[in-house]
Amino acid sequence: MSAVAVLLSALSIASSAACAAISWKHPAQVARATGGDLMSLARSLRALPGEARLAELARRSPPESWERRLALEVMAAADPRAKIAAANELLAEIEQRLDAGAGWPRAAARLSALAALLLATLSYLAQAGPSVIALVLGAGGAGAIASAAAGRAGRAAAARGREAIDALVRVALEPLDGADTLHGVEGPGRPSGSPRRARRAPR
């Protein structure tokens, strides 16, 4: 195998691996958005009196976690309206964290495929041989498949995260739903004045 063939093969493998590595950062980032199993935490909080849930949420949550900040900032708010505003601000923040990097896997899959086509063309022009062209195309295809899989994993993880966040917020802030003085932000399927749900806005 000539030096050119080795170089083109190495470039194809490296570009595919880099695309896959970048893509899988998104699911990992989604997994780190909160501090633990929020669905289990919500179920355990449901057994407590409403007025005790925020304090217990703060106690059970890891330091610096999103859910601990939710508990502390809502408890620190002066009145029900301020509590709703604090919750909505944190929900907007976590939504941005779940969405951050969502486009990386799709872009990486396209880049891997395009890089494979370009390097395969160069391999053909350099007369590197069918085996090198097959290797280049195979590596690019593997990178694209891995990136697409990362995209699916990230979307599934984000959907599970939103569901768990909604469950936690409903349980922790349930006592606020009955307050007649609330005029906060309405969310899909939530009473007026309730914290909005962690849902991606339509694009």
LINCORDA-V879968 format. One record per residue. N is the residue number from 1. RES is the residue in three letters. SS is DSSP state (a for helix, b for strand, c for the rest). OMEGA is omega in radians with two decimals (* if undefined). D_LAST is the distance of its C-alpha to the last C-alpha in whole Angstrom. Layout:
N;RES;SS;OMEGA;D_LAST
N;RES;SS;OMEGA;D_LAST
This chain:
1;MET;c;-3.09;49
2;SER;c;3.14;49
3;ALA;a;3.13;48
4;VAL;a;3.14;45
5;ALA;a;3.11;44
6;VAL;a;-3.14;44
7;LEU;a;-3.12;42
8;LEU;a;3.11;39
9;SER;a;-3.14;39
10;ALA;a;3.11;39
11;LEU;a;3.14;36
12;SER;a;3.14;34
13;ILE;a;-3.11;35
14;ALA;a;-3.13;34
15;SER;a;3.12;30
16;SER;a;3.13;29
17;ALA;a;3.14;30
18;ALA;a;3.12;29
19;CYS;a;3.13;25
20;ALA;a;-3.13;26
21;ALA;a;3.12;27
22;ILE;a;-3.11;24
23;SER;a;-3.08;21
24;TRP;a;3.02;23
25;LYS;a;-3.10;23
26;HIS;a;3.08;19
27;PRO;a;3.12;21
28;ALA;a;3.12;24
29;GLN;a;3.09;22
30;VAL;a;-3.13;20
31;ALA;a;-3.12;23
32;ARG;c;-3.05;25
33;ALA;c;3.10;22
34;THR;c;-2.98;24
35;GLY;c;-3.10;28
36;GLY;c;-3.11;29
37;ASP;c;-3.06;29
38;LEU;a;-3.13;27
39;MET;a;3.09;27
40;SER;a;3.12;31
41;LEU;a;3.12;31
42;ALA;a;3.13;30
43;ARG;a;-3.14;32
44;SER;a;3.13;35
45;LEU;a;-3.10;34
46;ARG;a;-3.12;34
47;ALA;c;-3.09;38
48;LEU;c;3.00;39
49;PRO;c;-3.07;39
50;GLY;a;-3.07;36
51;GLU;a;-3.12;38
52;ALA;a;-2.96;38
53;ARG;a;-3.12;35
54;LEU;a;3.13;33
55;ALA;a;3.13;37
56;GLU;a;3.07;37
57;LEU;a;3.11;33
58;ALA;a;-3.11;34
59;ARG;a;-3.05;37
60;ARG;a;-3.05;36
61;SER;c;3.09;33
62;PRO;c;3.08;33
63;PRO;c;3.10;34
64;GLU;c;3.13;31
65;SER;c;-3.14;29
66;TRP;a;-3.08;25
67;GLU;a;3.07;27
68;ARG;a;3.09;30
69;ARG;a;3.10;29
70;LEU;a;-3.12;27
71;ALA;a;-3.06;30
72;LEU;a;-3.08;32
73;GLU;a;3.08;30
74;VAL;a;3.11;30
75;MET;a;-3.10;34
76;ALA;a;-3.11;34
77;ALA;c;-2.96;32
78;ALA;c;-3.06;35
79;ASP;c;-3.09;34
80;PRO;a;3.13;31
81;ARG;a;3.11;29
82;ALA;a;3.10;29
83;LYS;a;3.10;29
84;ILE;a;-3.14;25
85;ALA;a;3.13;24
86;ALA;a;3.13;25
87;ALA;a;-3.13;23
88;ASN;a;3.11;20
89;GLU;a;3.13;20
90;LEU;a;3.06;21
91;LEU;a;3.08;18
92;ALA;a;3.13;16
93;GLU;a;-3.11;18
94;ILE;a;3.08;18
95;GLU;a;3.09;14
96;GLN;a;3.14;14
97;ARG;a;3.10;17
98;LEU;a;-3.12;15
99;ASP;a;-3.06;12
100;ALA;c;3.12;15
101;GLY;c;-3.11;16
102;ALA;c;-3.13;13
103;GLY;c;-3.11;13
104;TRP;a;-3.09;17
105;PRO;a;-3.14;18
106;ARG;a;3.13;16
107;ALA;a;-3.13;18
108;ALA;a;3.11;21
109;ALA;a;3.11;21
110;ARG;a;-3.13;21
111;LEU;a;3.13;23
112;SER;a;3.13;26
113;ALA;a;-3.14;26
114;LEU;a;3.11;27
115;ALA;a;3.12;29
116;ALA;a;3.12;31
117;LEU;a;3.14;31
118;LEU;a;-3.12;32
119;LEU;a;3.06;35
120;ALA;a;3.08;36
121;THR;a;3.10;37
122;LEU;a;3.11;39
123;SER;a;3.11;41
124;TYR;a;-3.13;42
125;LEU;a;3.13;43
126;ALA;c;-3.13;45
127;GLN;c;-3.11;46
128;ALA;c;3.10;45
129;GLY;c;-3.10;46
130;PRO;a;-3.10;44
131;SER;a;3.12;44
132;VAL;a;3.12;42
133;ILE;a;3.12;39
134;ALA;a;3.12;39
135;LEU;a;-3.13;38
136;VAL;a;-3.13;36
137;LEU;a;3.12;34
138;GLY;a;3.13;34
139;ALA;a;3.12;33
140;GLY;a;3.10;30
141;GLY;a;3.11;29
142;ALA;a;3.10;30
143;GLY;a;3.13;28
144;ALA;a;3.13;25
145;ILE;a;3.13;25
146;ALA;a;3.13;26
147;SER;a;3.11;22
148;ALA;a;3.10;20
149;ALA;a;3.10;22
150;ALA;a;3.10;21
151;GLY;a;3.11;18
152;ARG;a;3.13;18
153;ALA;a;3.13;20
154;GLY;a;3.12;18
155;ARG;a;3.13;15
156;ALA;a;3.13;18
157;ALA;a;3.12;20
158;ALA;a;3.11;16
159;ALA;a;3.10;16
160;ARG;a;3.12;20
161;GLY;a;3.12;20
162;ARG;a;3.12;17
163;GLU;a;3.14;20
164;ALA;a;3.12;23
165;ILE;a;3.10;21
166;ASP;a;-3.13;21
167;ALA;a;-3.13;24
168;LEU;a;-3.12;26
169;VAL;a;3.13;24
170;ARG;a;-3.10;26
171;VAL;a;-3.04;29
172;ALA;a;-3.06;30
173;LEU;c;-3.11;29
174;GLU;a;3.13;30
175;PRO;a;-3.12;33
176;LEU;a;-3.07;30
177;ASP;a;-3.06;29
178;GLY;a;-3.10;32
179;ALA;c;-3.08;33
180;ASP;c;-3.03;33
181;THR;c;-3.05;33
182;LEU;c;3.04;29
183;HIS;c;-3.08;27
184;GLY;c;-3.10;24
185;VAL;c;3.08;20
186;GLU;c;3.04;19
187;GLY;c;-3.14;17
188;PRO;c;3.08;16
189;GLY;c;-3.10;19
190;ARG;c;3.09;21
191;PRO;c;3.09;24
192;SER;c;-3.13;24
193;GLY;c;3.13;25
194;SER;c;3.08;24
195;PRO;c;3.13;22
196;ARG;c;-3.12;18
197;ARG;c;3.14;17
198;ALA;c;-3.11;15
199;ARG;c;3.08;12
200;ARG;c;3.12;9
201;ALA;c;3.12;6
202;PRO;c;3.13;4
203;ARG;c;*;0
